[in-house]
Every structure is written in C-alpha cells, then in structure tokens.
Amino acid sequence: MKSMARRALIGLLCGIISSFFLCFTLGSAGLGPALGALLGIAQIFAFFELGSASAIDRAMTSAALGLPFWALVNVILLPLLAGHKPLWTAEEMRALFPALIGWLLFGFSLGILSQAVRKIAQYFLGPESPRPAPFHSKKETHVVILGGGFAGVTTAEHLEKQFRDDPTVSFTLISDTNSWLFTPMLVEVAASGLEPTHISSPLRTSLKRTRVLRGRVQRPICLASMARRLSEQTTRLGTQGASLNRLDARTLFSP
C-alpha cells in the first residue's frame, strides 16, 4: 500500500510540474494542472517497472502519447464542450499545431521527470517494492516398498495416512501379484465356506496414493546395491527415472 501511495504521489507531483505546457495548450490555468496530475498518476502506473527502461526511453514514449491526447482533447472534446463540431478539417487542425507541440513537450517532460524523481526516491527511501523472497522448491521424496504382503500393504496404508497432506511424498509398491491375498483363510475358500473375493483385494483399489508396479525382486545383498538396481528396474517399469530417496525397511522379499 505504501508503494502504491508513493508512486501516486510522485506521479501527481511530476504531472503538476509538467502541466506548465498544458496551461498554454488548453488556455486554462485550472484545467491544465488537473489534467496533468491525472495523466502523471496514470503514467506512473502504466510504466510500473522502474528499471525496464531509461529516462530518455520513458520521455520519448510519453511524448509519443501526446499525439492521441491532442487529438482527443483539442480536436474533439474542447470543441464539443464549446458547442461546436470537432475540428476535422486540415485548416482547423493546422491551426491547432501549436497545441500539438505543447502536448509533446508535456509528455516528454513528464516521462523524464517522473523517471528521475523515482530514481532519486529510490536512492533516499529505498526500493519501491520489497524484493520477493527467493523461491526454494521443495525436495520430493519417493518411498519404494518391496512386496505386496501384510507388511508391504500395511506400510503403504500407514504412509498414505501420515503424508496425506504432503504432495511432495510419493509411494511405489512393487509386488509380484496384482492383489493382496489373506492366505490364512485359503482353507475356508477350499471348503466353500468363503468366496475368493472375501480374502483377496486388488492392490490398486486398496491403496489410493500408492503406485503399484508388477515385478519380482530377489533378496539383495546390501541396501545400496538394491537401491541402484531398483532404480534401474523401476525406470523400466514406468517410474520415469524418479530418484529413490528412501528404501522402506519393512519389506517382504521374495525368496
């Protein structure tokens, strides 16, 4: 808010000072400063970034805007307010040529003056806007769970609950089957006491955030070697080369 007020104050001051040319252009000692103040504030916010151009560039751009303002104010609005038609003819517009020079001088002085005053204010009062804090991207963590048995599925479910609000953590479960099977109840299924669907559940529907990949991992000699081999294997399986930041200790290894 202070930055906006500071810019508006600078634009108001520079517009009033530069309106010296508008007083002769418009033939009014009251309309010139008022219009100059409004255009000064508008010019400050139109050229928002201070360091995007030099003072001469700002002055030339503002001076170029004097032409449409001359056509709008002197050629159209002032004659209409006086009860006359707009001054469209070549003779009438030629008579308004001194007013065009006044508008160009006003734009030039406004551009160079506002840029200079902003530079001076920045030197004594500091930058107009505080520098944004540097953005640090959050480090993503990829947890890989080997085995889709009791320990693997339970681990995935607990991790999903623990990190449900953290999008930087992702999970991958590698299993040699697509479903979780409750093996102690196989006898009941064999005796026709239960349906097979009662002791089996698809892993992809049971785990909401965990990516399930079909694969078989042999018993590793060391975790470091397993991590390297697993990174290569999961890349081939479709993890697109995601780095493995953590290898879950509670895993089931196939014999």
C-alpha positions as CSV (number, residue, x, y, z in Angstrom):
1,M,0.0,0.0,0.0
2,K,2.9,2.4,0.8
3,S,4.4,1.6,-2.5
4,M,1.2,2.5,-4.4
5,A,0.8,5.7,-2.5
6,R,4.5,6.6,-3.2
7,R,4.1,6.1,-6.9
8,A,0.8,8.0,-7.0
9,L,2.4,11.0,-5.1
10,I,5.4,11.0,-7.5
11,G,3.0,10.9,-10.5
12,L,0.9,13.7,-9.0
13,L,3.9,16.0,-8.4
14,C,5.5,15.4,-11.8
15,G,2.2,15.8,-13.6
16,I,1.5,19.2,-11.9
17,I,5.1,20.4,-12.7
18,S,4.8,19.3,-16.3
19,S,1.4,20.8,-16.7
20,F,3.1,24.2,-17.3
21,F,2.9,23.3,-21.0
22,L,-0.7,22.2,-20.8
23,C,-1.8,25.6,-19.3
24,F,-0.8,27.3,-22.6
25,T,-2.0,24.4,-24.7
26,L,-5.5,24.3,-23.2
27,G,-5.7,28.0,-22.4
28,S,-6.8,27.3,-18.8
29,A,-4.8,27.7,-15.6
30,G,-7.1,25.3,-13.8
31,L,-7.7,22.6,-16.4
32,G,-4.0,22.2,-17.2
33,P,-2.8,21.2,-13.7
34,A,-5.8,19.0,-13.1
35,L,-5.4,17.1,-16.3
36,G,-1.6,17.0,-15.9
37,A,-2.0,15.5,-12.4
38,L,-4.3,12.7,-13.6
39,L,-2.0,11.9,-16.6
40,G,1.0,11.9,-14.3
41,I,-0.5,9.3,-12.0
42,A,-1.7,7.2,-14.9
43,Q,1.8,7.4,-16.5
44,I,3.5,6.2,-13.3
45,F,1.3,3.1,-13.1
46,A,1.4,2.5,-16.9
47,F,5.2,2.3,-16.7
48,F,5.2,0.2,-13.5
49,E,8.8,-1.2,-13.6
50,L,11.4,1.4,-12.8
51,G,14.4,-0.4,-14.3
52,S,12.8,-1.6,-17.5
53,A,13.8,1.5,-19.5
54,S,16.0,4.6,-19.3
55,A,14.7,8.1,-18.6
56,I,15.1,9.0,-22.3
57,D,13.1,6.0,-23.4
58,R,10.3,6.9,-20.9
59,A,10.4,10.5,-22.2
60,M,10.1,9.5,-25.8
61,T,7.3,7.0,-25.1
62,S,5.4,9.7,-23.1
63,A,5.9,12.3,-25.8
64,A,4.5,9.9,-28.4
65,L,1.3,9.6,-26.3
66,G,0.9,13.3,-26.6
67,L,-0.4,12.9,-30.2
68,P,-3.5,10.9,-29.3
69,F,-4.2,13.1,-26.3
70,W,-4.0,16.2,-28.5
71,A,-6.5,14.7,-31.0
72,L,-8.8,13.6,-28.2
73,V,-8.8,16.8,-26.1
74,N,-8.1,19.7,-28.5
75,V,-9.6,18.3,-31.7
76,I,-12.7,16.6,-30.3
77,L,-13.6,17.3,-26.7
78,L,-12.9,21.0,-26.3
79,P,-14.9,22.0,-29.4
80,L,-17.8,19.7,-28.3
81,L,-17.8,21.3,-24.9
82,A,-17.9,24.7,-26.5
83,G,-20.9,23.7,-28.6
84,H,-19.0,23.3,-31.9
85,K,-18.2,20.4,-34.2
86,P,-14.9,18.6,-33.9
87,L,-12.1,20.3,-35.8
88,W,-11.6,17.7,-38.5
89,T,-10.5,19.8,-41.5
90,A,-6.9,20.3,-42.4
91,E,-7.0,24.0,-41.9
92,E,-8.5,23.7,-38.4
93,M,-6.0,21.0,-37.4
94,R,-3.2,23.2,-38.8
95,A,-4.3,26.0,-36.5
96,L,-4.0,23.6,-33.6
97,F,-0.4,22.6,-34.4
98,P,1.0,24.8,-31.5
99,A,-1.2,22.8,-29.1
100,L,0.3,19.6,-30.5
101,I,3.8,20.9,-29.7
102,G,2.6,21.7,-26.2
103,W,1.3,18.1,-25.7
104,L,4.6,16.6,-27.0
105,L,6.6,18.8,-24.6
106,F,4.3,17.9,-21.7
107,G,4.7,14.2,-22.4
108,F,8.5,14.5,-22.8
109,S,8.9,16.4,-19.6
110,L,6.6,14.1,-17.7
111,G,8.4,11.0,-18.8
112,I,11.9,12.2,-18.0
113,L,10.9,14.0,-14.8
114,S,8.9,11.1,-13.3
115,Q,11.8,8.7,-14.1
116,A,14.3,11.0,-12.5
117,V,12.2,11.6,-9.4
118,R,11.6,7.8,-8.9
119,K,15.4,7.2,-9.1
120,I,16.0,9.9,-6.5
121,A,13.3,8.5,-4.2
122,Q,14.7,5.0,-4.6
123,Y,18.2,6.3,-3.6
124,F,16.9,8.0,-0.4
125,L,13.9,5.9,0.5
126,G,14.9,2.5,-0.8
127,P,13.2,0.4,-3.5
128,E,9.6,0.9,-4.3
129,S,8.7,-2.7,-3.7
130,P,10.4,-5.2,-1.4
131,R,12.3,-7.9,-3.2
132,P,10.4,-11.2,-3.1
133,A,11.9,-13.9,-1.0
134,P,13.8,-16.5,-3.0
135,F,11.8,-19.5,-4.0
136,H,13.1,-22.8,-2.8
137,S,11.5,-25.8,-4.5
138,K,10.5,-28.5,-2.0
139,K,12.6,-31.7,-2.2
140,E,10.4,-34.6,-3.4
141,T,10.7,-37.9,-1.6
142,H,9.9,-41.2,-3.3
143,V,9.3,-44.1,-1.0
144,V,9.5,-47.6,-2.6
145,I,8.0,-50.6,-0.8
146,L,9.0,-54.1,-2.0
147,G,6.4,-56.8,-1.6
148,G,2.6,-56.7,-1.5
149,G,2.1,-58.9,1.5
150,F,0.9,-57.9,5.0
151,A,3.9,-55.7,5.9
152,G,4.0,-54.0,2.5
153,V,0.3,-53.2,2.2
154,T,0.1,-52.1,5.9
155,T,3.2,-49.9,5.5
156,A,1.7,-48.2,2.4
157,E,-1.6,-47.6,4.1
158,H,0.1,-46.0,7.2
159,L,2.3,-43.9,5.0
160,E,-0.6,-42.7,3.0
161,K,-2.4,-41.6,6.2
162,Q,0.7,-40.0,7.6
163,F,1.6,-38.0,4.5
164,R,-1.9,-37.4,3.1
165,D,-1.5,-33.6,3.1
166,D,2.1,-33.6,1.7
167,P,2.2,-33.7,-2.1
168,T,6.0,-33.9,-2.1
169,V,6.0,-37.5,-0.9
170,S,5.1,-40.3,-3.4
171,F,4.9,-44.0,-2.9
172,T,5.5,-47.0,-5.1
173,L,4.8,-50.6,-4.2
174,I,6.4,-53.4,-6.2
175,S,4.6,-56.8,-5.9
176,D,4.7,-60.0,-7.9
177,T,0.9,-60.1,-7.9
178,N,-1.8,-57.5,-8.6
179,S,-3.9,-58.3,-5.5
180,W,-3.4,-58.8,-1.8
181,L,-4.3,-62.3,-0.5
182,F,-5.2,-63.3,3.0
183,T,-3.5,-66.7,2.9
184,P,-4.7,-68.0,6.4
185,M,-8.3,-68.1,5.0
186,L,-7.5,-70.2,2.0
187,V,-8.7,-73.3,3.8
188,E,-12.2,-71.7,4.2
189,V,-12.3,-70.9,0.5
190,A,-11.3,-74.5,-0.3
191,A,-14.1,-75.8,1.9
192,S,-16.5,-73.5,0.1
193,G,-17.1,-71.5,3.4
194,L,-16.0,-68.2,1.8
195,E,-15.9,-66.6,-1.6
196,P,-12.5,-66.0,-3.1
197,T,-13.3,-62.3,-3.3
198,H,-13.6,-62.2,0.6
199,I,-9.9,-62.9,1.1
200,S,-8.4,-61.1,-1.9
201,S,-8.4,-57.4,-2.7
202,P,-6.8,-55.6,-5.7
203,L,-3.8,-53.5,-4.6
204,R,-4.6,-50.6,-6.9
205,T,-8.1,-50.1,-5.3
206,S,-6.9,-50.6,-1.8
207,L,-4.1,-48.0,-2.0
208,K,-5.2,-44.6,-3.1
209,R,-1.9,-42.7,-3.5
210,T,0.5,-45.6,-3.9
211,R,1.5,-46.6,-7.4
212,V,1.5,-50.4,-7.8
213,L,4.0,-52.0,-10.2
214,R,4.2,-55.6,-11.1
215,G,7.7,-57.1,-10.5
216,R,9.8,-59.5,-8.6
217,V,12.9,-58.6,-6.6
218,Q,15.4,-61.1,-5.4
219,R,16.9,-61.0,-1.9
220,P,19.5,-58.2,-2.0
221,I,23.0,-58.4,-0.6
222,C,23.1,-54.8,0.6
223,L,20.7,-51.9,0.6
224,A,22.9,-49.7,-1.5
225,S,23.2,-52.2,-4.3
226,M,19.5,-52.9,-4.1
227,A,18.7,-49.2,-4.4
228,R,20.7,-48.9,-7.6
229,R,19.2,-52.0,-9.1
230,L,15.7,-51.0,-8.0
231,S,16.2,-47.5,-9.6
232,E,17.0,-49.1,-12.9
233,Q,14.2,-51.6,-12.6
234,T,11.5,-49.1,-11.7
235,T,12.6,-46.9,-14.5
236,R,12.0,-49.8,-16.9
237,L,8.6,-50.4,-15.2
238,G,7.5,-46.9,-15.8
239,T,8.6,-44.6,-12.9
240,Q,10.3,-42.3,-15.5
241,G,13.6,-42.3,-13.7
242,A,12.4,-41.0,-10.3
243,S,15.1,-40.9,-7.7
244,L,14.7,-43.2,-4.8
245,N,15.2,-41.1,-1.6
246,R,14.2,-43.7,0.8
247,L,14.0,-47.5,0.8
248,D,11.5,-48.9,3.3
249,A,13.0,-51.2,5.9
250,R,9.8,-53.2,6.5
251,T,9.7,-55.0,3.2
252,L,8.9,-58.5,2.1
253,F,11.5,-60.1,-0.2
254,S,10.6,-63.0,-2.4
255,P,12.9,-65.9,-1.9
